[in-house]
Amino acid sequence: MKGLLFLFLILVIVSHSLCARIITPTTDYGGSTFDVLKYGAIGDGNTDDSEAFVKAWQDVCTSQDNPTLIIPKDKTYFLQPLRFQGPCKSATVKVELGGTIIAPKNMEDWKWAQDNVLVWISFEHIYGLVVNGEGQINGQGAPWWKEYPNDESKRPSAFKFIKCERLTISNLTHYDSPKNHMGISSCKEVFISNLKMIAPEDSPNTDGIDIANSSNITIKDSTITTGDDCVAINTGSSFINITGVFCGPGHGISVGSLGKNGEYAEVEDVYVKNCTFTRTSNGARIKTWEDETFEIGKEMYRGQQYSQIYFARLRLMRTLLYSLVSQWKPNSPVCTVLGLEEGKECVVVGTLFKNMKLKPCILDEYSKERSVVPLVKPHNFVDKDDYLVLEDESGRVKLGGNIIVPSVYMRELYDWNDVAKRTEIVYDRALKCSNQNLLERLSRYLVCGVWAGKLFCLVMIVGYLFWQLLEIWQPADDIGNHEDEILENAQ
């Protein structure tokens, strides 16, 4: 009996730990639906449908039955600036965008709230939010670009997510934001996939996705063609994974700018992989303000930089880089990261392995902004096919540190010494949903990965049935308490 109970506890801990580590997109919940048309929305593209959306959201946020806000397809909804605020009562809230939502076409028609926050649509303080659908979002940014071409502070962002946790965004198409198309601020566990963001190449400051003060962010399989950064990662952000993004035109994928006006700045654990850059002024880069203090990878620097930030397998940039390298160092061979030999001069189409003073990168001539060489020690996620970003200051490279292959690094992530830490994450999250019954809790675990969620639910069900069997065999009420006895002849 003790062996069975021990095995049961081990299975619960393992499945709990797996669920805590895996962030997966959520696609289907069922539950109650709230159609904006039933709340008075017209969807003709001219009538202001803002009030109908507000009323529908109030019912969505107070529902406890996994609610879905339905925005039907084949209609165009004209919306003033709106704030969809939580916290909501359900552990999962879904927004299904089938139609098109548009901002006011003329600047003078925008109606701002009293706080005058320059954001068109925001979602705030919502746990388990899923925004999905084949619909379109049009920010009508052209008048703003014309009126304030050099002052982005006076132009609104299109979409912003603030203090959301376990957020999923997928399959949407964004057009012509006045400023950045989407902002992720103070969020945790965000999964973004299959987005399209489109704006003219000459549209100012129209970043695709801006990330700030957020952690555990995944962006994958998306197309971003705008007038500025495809993805911009700002201070306070960590554990960012960008995979399979088609970027361009624009300014590439950027960390920063960091350290403006001497402000403290920190970004760590950024991984960019299998991204395609075309007609971009840069590939993946780190932007800092010269002679200012900033932090990357738990180290402070003034006027120099070092990081644990990886830009791997960036396609379509290689030809451009080789062309620029041949002009810059015509007599030096080009090496891959793992092809370097100590003491031999060469040009690395990749980042460097030592600290150095800030210096414009070789792509600076194509950029309107000051860019610097990212300095990365080759520690994790490096293999013989990796081409990183840009050049050595002196053309002479000395390797430092050890290269760890991905498989070894991933095994370290699942070291049993970290079980307690992962379990704390699980219980901290569970306490936030303490008012849910058993069925509501189990339904949430079902979406935690292909195996982890199902395994945990199966263990819980088997454990519950086993407990009931024990209760029939020996009811808890019949078990009496007996005081400890001391044997007279005990040694």
N, C-alpha and C positions, 0 to 999 in steps of 0.2 A: 504493500500500500504506500509506504514512504517513497519507494522508487517511482511509482506512478505519479505521485504528487510532485516529486522533484522534476521529472520529465516534463510535466505540464507547465511548471514555472519556467523552465528553460525555454520552452517553445514560446511562451508569452513574451519573455524578455527579448528573444531573438526577433520575433515578428514585429514587436514594438520598435526595436532599434532600426530594422529595415525600413519601416514606414516613416520613421523620423528623417531618414536620409534621402528618400526619393521624392523628387518634385515632378509630378506628371500633370499634363493638361487634363482638365475635367470637361466632359462633353455632354453628359446627359444626366438629369436629375429627376425629371418628373415633377410632381408637386403642383401647386396652384399657378395659374397664369393670369396676367393682368395686361389686357390689350389697350394701348393708348387710344385707339379709335372708340372704345366703349366709354372713355372718359372725356370725349368731346373733341379729340384731334381730328382735323379735316384732311391734312396731307395733300394740299393742292400747291404747296410751295410758296404761297402768298399769305395765307392766314397764319397768324401767330399761334402756334400749338404749344407754347411753353406751359400754360396753365394746366393743360391736360396731362402733360408729362409729369408735372409736379404732383398732381393729385394721384396719378397712378403710382408714382414712386412712394408716396406716403403709405399706401396700402401694401405695396411690395415689402417695404422695410419693416412693417409691423406684423407681417405674416410669419408664421413659424413653420410653414409647410413647403420648404424649399422653393420659394416663389420665383417666377420668371416674368420679367417685364418684356412684353411683346411689342415690337415696332414693325408692323406689317410691311411686306415688300410691295413694289409697284406704286409707291406713294413717296412724295417729297415733303418733309416736315420742316417748316421754318421755325427756328428756335432762337430766342434771346439767350444771353448768358445764364446758365443754370448750375446749381450746386446740388448734387445728389449726395446727401449726408447720411452717415450711420452714427453709431453702430446700429445694425439691424438685428432682429430677434432670431432669424434663422442662421444656421451655421453656413449655409450656401445661398447665394443670391445670384441670379442669372439675368443678363440683359441680352436679348436676342434681337439684333439689328438686321432687319430684312430690307427696309427701304433706305431712303437717302435723307440725311439731315443736313440742313444748310444754315449758315450764319447770315445775319443781315448783310446785304450787298453793299450798302452805303455806310460809311463810318458814322455819320450823324444819326443813323437809325439804331445804333447799339444802345441798349438800356442796361446800365450797370447797377449793381447792388450798392448799398451805402458804403461798404468797405472798399469798393472800387478796385478789387483784385482783378488784374488783367488776364483773366482766363475765361474762355468761352464755355466749356463744359468741364466740370470737375466731379470726381468721385472721392469721398473723404471718409476715413475711419470705418471701412467696411471689411469684414472678415469673410473669406471664401467667395469673393466676387468673380464672376465669369462674364466677360463681354465677348460675344461671339456673333457670327452672322456674315452673310455675303453682301451686306449693305455698304453704303458709301457715306463719307463725312467730308463736307466741303466747307472750308473755313473762309472762302471769299476774300482772300488776302490781298488781291491786287491793289485796291485803293490804299491800304496801309503801307505797302511797299513804296508806292509813289509818294505818299505824304511824308513818311519818316524813313527814308532809305538808309540813313546813317545813325538812327537812334532806335534800337530795338526795345529800349525800356518803355517806349510809348505804344508798342504793339502787343496785342494779346496772344497768348498761347492758345492752341485749339483744344487739346484734351490734356487733363492732368489728373493723376492719381496720387492722393496724399494719405499717408498712414494707412495703407491697405496691406493686408496680409493674406497669403495664399491666393494671389491674384492671377487670373488667366485671361489673356487677350489674344484673340485669333481671328483670322480670315477677313479682316476689315480692310477697306481701301480709303486712304486719307488723301485729300487734295488741298493744295493752296492755303496752308495755314498762314495767318499774318506773321507769326513768328515760328517757334518750334511746333511740330505737329503733335508730339506726345511728351509729357513730362512724368517721370516716376520719382516721387519725392518721399523720403522717409518710409519706404515700403520694404516688406520682407517676403521672400519666397514668391517671386513673380515669374511666370512662364508666358513668353510672347512668341507667337509663331504665325507664319503665313500672312504677314501684313504686307500691304503695298502703300507706300507713301510717295506722292508725286507732286513736284512743284518745279517751276521753270529754273533753269540752270543759273540765271542771273537774279533770282529772288533772294533778298538779303536775310541772313540769319534764320533760314527755314530748316533748322535741324530736323532730322527724323525723330529720334528718341533721345531725350536728355535724362540722365540718371543722376540723382544727388542723394546723399545720406541714406542709401539703400543697400541691401545685401541679398545674396542668393538670387541673382537675376539671370535668367536664361533667355536669349534672343536667338531664334533660329529660323532658317528657311523663309526669309523675307526679302523683299525688294524695296530699296530706298533710293529714289532719284530726286534730289532736292538741290537747293542752292548753297548748302552749308554742310556741316558734319552729318554723316548718316547716323552715327551714334556718338554721343558725347557723354563721357563719364566724369562726373565732377566730385568734389571733395566729400568725404564721409562714405564712400562706396567701397564695397568689397565683394569678393566671390562673384564676379561677373563672367558669364560664358556667352560668347557670341560666335555662332557656328552657322555656316551656309548662308550668309547674307550677301546678296548682290547689291553692290554700292556704286553709285555713279549715274550722272555726274554729281559733283559735290566735293567736299573736302576730306572724305575718308572717314575712318573711325578714330576718334581722338580721346585721349585721357587728358582732361584739363580744358581750359587753362587753370593751372594751379598756382597759388601763392600771390595773387594780385594784391597790391598795396600791403605786402608783408603779412597777409592773413595766413593763419595756420591751415594747412591743407593735407589731406591724407587719402590715398587711394591704394588698394592692395588686392592681389590675387585676381588679375584680369587675364582672361584667356580668349584669344581670337583665333579661330581655326576655319580653314576651308572657305574663306570669303573671297569674292570676286570683285575687283576694282576696275572700273573702266571710266575714262575721262574724269578722273579725280585728281585734285591737286596734290593729294597725299594718299598713302595707303593707310597703315595704322601708325599712330604717332602719339607721343607724349608732348603736351604743350605746357611750358612753365614760364613764369615771368622772371626775367634775368635779375640776379642779385637779390632775390627774395627767398625767404625760408619756406620750405615745404617738407612734407614727410611722405615717403613711399616705402612700404615694406618695413615699418617700425623703425626707420632710421631718419634722423633729421639732417637736412642739407641746406646750405646757403650757397647758391650759385653753382651747385653741381647735383647730380642725381644718380640714383641706383634703385632698382626695383625688381620685384618678382612678377613681372608682367610679360606675357608671352604672345607673340604674333606668329602663328604657324601656318604654313602652306597658303600663302596669299597669292592666288593665281592672277595672271594677266598683268601683274606689276613687274615681272622679271625683265621683260624686254625693255621697258622704259628705264628701269634701274641700270641695266647693263649699258644702255646708251649714254646715260648720264655719267656713269663710272668711267667709261672710255674717254670722256672729255676731261674728267677731273684727274684721273690717274692713268694716262694712256699706256704706261709701261708696266703696270702692276696687274697680275692675274686676279681673277675673281674666284673666291673660295666659298664653299658652303661652311656652315658653322662647324661641322665635325671634320672638315678637311683642312683645318688650320695646322700649321707647323710653327712651333715656337721659334722666334728669331727671323722668320722669313717674311719679307714684305708682301702684302697682298691686300686686296679690298674685300671686305666682308659685306655681302648683301644680307645684312642681318644686324642685330644690335651688338653692343660691346659688353665686355666682361670686366670692366674696371670703372672707377669713378673718374670723372673729368669735368672741366668747366663747361658751362652751357655753350652750345655752338649751333648755328643754323645748320639744318640738314641739307643734303644735296638737292632736295626737292624744293628748297626755299624759293628759288626763282619762279616757281609755278604757283606760289601761295601768296595771298595778300596778308596773311598773318605770320607772326614770327613762330617758327617751329624749331624744335631742338632734337638732338639725337637721343632716343630712349636707350638707357644703359641697363642691360639685362644680364644677369649672371645665368649661364645655362645650367639650370638645376633640375627642373622637371619638364616633362612633355617635349623633349627634344629628341629627334631622330635624324638619320642621315638625309632625309628628304626635306627637312625644314629650311625654309628661307625666311629670315626675319626682316628687320628693317634697319638700318641704313649703313653708315660707314664708320670706319675708325678715324679718330682725329689725326693720328700720325701715320696711318697706314701700316703700323707695326702692332701686332696683337699678341698678347701673352694670356694663355688660358689660365683661369683660376677656378677652384671649386670642382666638385664632382658632377658628372652627368648621370642622372637617375632615369632609367627607362620608365615609361608610363605604367607598366604592369607592376613594378616594384612600388611606385608611388601610390597606386590605387590600393595595394595590399596594406600599406601603412595607414590609409584612411580607415580601414576596418580592423585596426588593432584592438584586441579585447580590452586593452587598457583604457579605451575610450568609450566602453559600454556605458559606464556610469554617466558620462557627459551626455551621450545621446539619449539616455533614459530621462535625464533631467529635462531635456528639451521636450520630450513627449509629455511628461507630467505637467510641465508648465503650461503647455498648450491645452491639455485636458482640463485643467482647472478653469480655463476660460469658458468651457462648455459644460459646467457642472450641472446645469439645469436640464440637460437632455436625458431622455430615457434611454434604455439599452438599445432599442431598435434604431433610434436616431444616431447613436454613437457608431453602431456597426455599419450603418449606411455610409457614413463618412469614410470609414476605413476601407471600404470596397474599392475606392478610387486611388488608393495609395500603391500604385505600381501593379505590374502584371501578377506577381506572386505574393508580395508582402501583405497587401490588404486582404486578399482572399484567405491566405494562411492564418492571419490573425483572427478573422471572423470564424474560420473553421475551428481554431483552437478554443475560442470563446464559447462556441456552441457546444462542442464536445465537453468542455469543462463544465458548462452549465448542466448538461444532461447527466454527467458523472456525479455532480454535486446533488442533483435530485435523486439519483439512485442511492447514494449514501444516506440521504435524508430518509428515504423509505426504509432502508435497512436498519438505520440507527438514528431516529429523530434527534435533533439537537436538544429538544426540550427534555429528553429522557437521559441525557448525559449529565451526571451529577459531578460536583466538585469534591475532591478528596484532599485533605491536608497531607503535607509531606510527612512521612514516617522516618524515624531514625532507627536504624537497626542496632541493637545492643552490641553485636559482635563485629560491627563494621570496622575495618582497619582505618 
